[in-house]
Amino acid sequence: MLFFLPLDYFSSINLRTPISLQDRNCSICHVTHTSQWHRHSKPGHYLCAACYRKQQRIMKSIKNKKENDRI
């Protein structure tokens, strides 16, 4: 079975055009310079290294809490 997408399906995301490093800003703290950029779960959004690490710690604690609740 084939599925066809409308021609303008990806036009709002525009996956073909790379975002230059000067145009990036963190989706959480809005800094424009960082040692490393990470992709956000939303297309076209980025996280700075500090916010990415913080999000990783939060997600890990949520995962551990869920596992402890099951026991």
C-alpha positions in Angstrom: 0.0 0.0 0.0 1.4 3.4 -1.0 0.9 6.6 0.8 1.4 9.9 -0.8 2.2 13.1 1.0 1.1 16.5 -0.3 3.8 18.5 -2.0 3.9 21.2 0.6 4.2 18.7 3.5 7.8 19.6 4.4 7.7 23.2 3.3 7.2 24.6 6.8 10.2 22.6 8.2 12.5 23.1 5.1 14.8 20.2 5.8 17.1 20.9 2.9 18.4 24.3 4.1 21.0 23.9 6.9 20.9 26.4 9.7 24.2 28.3 10.0 25.8 28.3 13.4 25.3 32.0 13.7 21.5 31.6 13.4 21.2 29.0 16.2 20.0 29.8 19.6 19.0 27.5 22.5 15.3 26.8 22.8 15.5 27.0 26.6 18.0 29.6 27.6 18.3 31.4 24.3 22.2 31.6 24.2 23.7 31.9 20.8 27.2 30.5 21.5 28.1 27.1 23.0 30.7 24.5 22.7 28.3 22.0 21.2 24.8 22.1 19.8 22.2 19.3 20.3 18.9 18.7 18.4 15.7 19.4 20.3 12.8 17.0 20.0 11.1 19.7 17.9 12.3 19.9 14.3 14.5 23.0 13.7 15.1 23.7 17.4 18.4 23.2 19.2 19.7 23.0 22.8 23.0 24.3 24.1 25.4 21.8 25.8 24.4 22.9 29.3 20.6 22.7 28.7 21.1 19.3 27.0 22.9 17.9 30.0 20.2 19.3 32.3 17.5 17.7 30.2 19.4 14.4 30.3 19.6 14.4 34.1 15.8 15.2 34.3 14.9 12.5 31.9 17.1 10.0 33.8 15.6 10.9 37.1 12.1 10.5 35.7 13.0 7.1 34.3 14.5 6.0 37.6 11.4 7.2 39.5 9.1 5.2 37.2 11.2 2.1 37.6 11.2 2.5 41.4 7.4 3.0 41.4 6.9 -0.3 39.7 8.9 -2.2 42.3 
